[in-house]
Amino acid sequence: MRTDYSIFMKRNTLAYVSEYNEVGKLVTDICTTNGVYRVDMEPIKLIDKVLKTYGSSYIGAKESSKFHLGDIDMAPLVIGGAEGVYLFPSESPASHKCVWFALHHVAHYKEIDKKNTAVYLTNGLVLTVGVSKSSFERRLSSATRLRVKMEGQHLGYRSYDIEVDYQMVRELKGYTYRTKRQNE
């Protein structure tokens, strides 16, 4: 039976936190507005599985972000489907200390010291990450720019003002059309 990995990434997902379990295996704690759930899989592998349920992959999402934002380090990711979730890493995704934040749940952040930042999430949860405030701001900014670029492509309808010189008119009898000048 196939696992539906999309259940691990919904609008109520706050963050993916890397954690070592009791036997020393790197796993993912999924912080949601409903609580914390542990998945016996590394964050990158879990994100890749989630993205594959939406027809993409970790590598594909990363390349898409770089296409839109330029060749940046630690690119944010768009999780497809109807969820519209934008994730960004606190530090290198290869690091066991990396936390993946859902952009729409970051309420506030502040510097604790030069190497640590407290991130306040919309449900009141506070996660401390081992990066400077300016580094966190750069990653948050990249995720925000990606969201603006991606969602800006889908806002409203575009209209064009064009002058019509010709018109195709169906003949009253038959199935043919004739071309008619606009002024006729």
C-alpha positions in Angstrom: 0.0 0.0 0.0 1.3 3.5 -0.9 1.6 6.2 1.7 -0.1 9.5 0.9 2.7 11.8 1.9 0.6 14.9 1.2 -0.9 14.5 4.7 2.5 15.6 6.1 2.2 19.1 4.5 -1.0 21.0 4.9 -1.8 24.7 5.6 -1.6 24.0 9.3 2.0 22.8 9.1 4.2 25.3 10.9 7.7 23.7 10.6 9.7 20.6 10.0 12.3 20.1 12.8 15.2 17.7 12.6 15.6 15.6 15.6 17.4 12.4 16.7 15.2 9.7 18.0 16.1 7.4 21.0 18.3 5.1 18.8 20.2 8.0 17.2 18.3 8.1 13.8 17.6 11.5 12.3 13.8 11.9 12.1 11.3 14.8 11.5 9.1 16.4 14.1 6.3 18.1 12.2 5.0 21.1 14.1 1.4 21.9 13.3 -1.4 24.0 14.7 -2.8 20.8 16.2 0.4 19.5 17.9 3.7 17.9 17.0 4.0 14.6 15.1 7.1 12.5 14.6 7.8 10.9 11.2 10.5 8.3 11.0 12.2 9.9 8.1 14.8 12.7 7.6 13.3 16.1 6.6 14.8 16.2 3.1 13.5 12.7 2.3 10.1 13.6 3.7 9.9 16.9 1.8 11.0 15.0 -1.4 8.1 12.4 -0.9 5.6 15.2 -0.2 6.7 17.0 -3.4 6.5 13.8 -5.4 2.8 13.5 -4.4 2.3 16.8 -6.1 4.3 15.9 -9.3 7.6 17.4 -8.4 10.7 16.5 -6.3 13.1 18.2 -3.9 15.6 18.8 -6.7 12.9 20.0 -9.1 11.4 22.5 -6.5 14.9 23.8 -5.7 15.7 24.3 -9.4 12.3 26.0 -9.9 13.1 28.4 -7.0 16.6 29.2 -8.5 15.0 29.8 -11.9 12.7 32.4 -10.3 15.1 33.9 -7.8 18.5 33.4 -9.4 21.3 31.2 -8.2 20.8 31.5 -4.4 22.0 29.3 -1.6 19.4 27.5 0.6 16.5 28.1 -1.8 13.0 28.1 -0.5 10.5 25.6 -1.9 7.0 25.7 -3.1 4.8 22.7 -2.1 2.4 22.4 -4.9 -1.2 21.4 -5.1 -4.0 23.4 -3.5 -2.0 23.9 -0.3 0.2 26.8 -1.5 2.8 26.3 1.2 6.2 27.9 0.9 9.0 26.3 3.0 12.4 27.8 3.7 15.4 26.4 5.6 16.9 28.0 8.6 20.4 26.9 7.5 21.9 24.4 5.1 19.3 21.6 4.4 22.2 19.1 4.7 22.6 20.2 8.4 21.0 18.1 11.1 20.1 21.4 12.8 18.1 22.7 9.9 14.5 23.7 10.6 12.1 24.2 7.6 9.6 27.0 8.3 6.3 27.4 6.5 6.3 31.1 5.4 2.7 31.8 6.2 3.2 30.8 9.9 6.2 33.0 10.7 4.6 35.8 12.9 7.8 37.4 14.2 11.4 36.8 15.0 14.1 38.5 17.1 17.8 38.2 17.8 18.8 36.3 20.9 22.5 36.9 20.3 24.7 37.1 17.3 24.4 33.5 16.4 20.8 32.6 17.5 17.3 33.8 16.5 14.0 33.2 18.1 11.2 32.5 15.6 7.6 33.1 16.8 5.0 31.1 14.9 1.3 31.9 14.5 0.2 29.4 17.1 2.5 30.8 19.8 5.2 28.2 19.4 8.8 29.7 19.6 11.6 27.9 17.9 15.2 29.0 18.4 17.5 28.5 15.5 21.3 28.7 15.4 21.6 31.4 12.8 22.0 35.2 13.0 19.0 37.4 12.6 20.3 38.8 9.3 20.8 35.2 7.9 17.2 34.3 8.9 15.9 37.6 7.4 17.7 36.8 4.0 16.0 33.3 3.9 12.6 34.7 4.9 13.0 37.4 2.3 13.8 34.8 -0.4 10.7 32.8 0.5 8.6 36.0 0.3 10.0 37.0 -3.1 9.3 33.5 -4.4 5.7 33.6 -3.1 5.2 37.0 -4.8 6.7 35.8 -8.1 4.7 32.5 -8.1 1.4 33.9 -7.0 1.8 37.0 -9.1 1.6 34.8 -12.1 -1.9 33.7 -11.1 -3.5 37.0 -9.9 -6.6 38.1 -11.7 -7.2 38.2 -15.4 -5.1 40.0 -18.0 -6.9 42.2 -20.5 -5.6 43.5 -23.7 -6.9 46.5 -25.7 -6.6 45.6 -29.3 -8.1 47.3 -32.3 -10.0 44.9 -34.5 -9.6 45.4 -38.2 -11.1 42.2 -39.5 -13.9 39.9 -38.4 -14.8 36.4 -39.4 -18.5 36.2 -40.1 -20.4 33.0 -40.8 -22.5 33.0 -44.0 -26.2 32.7 -43.4 -26.4 29.6 -45.5 -23.8 27.0 -45.4 -20.8 26.4 -43.2 -18.3 28.9 -44.5 -17.0 32.1 -43.2 -16.1 35.3 -44.9 -13.6 37.9 -43.8 -15.2 41.3 -43.2 -13.5 44.6 -42.5 -14.6 46.2 -39.2 -16.1 49.2 -41.0 -18.3 47.3 -43.6 
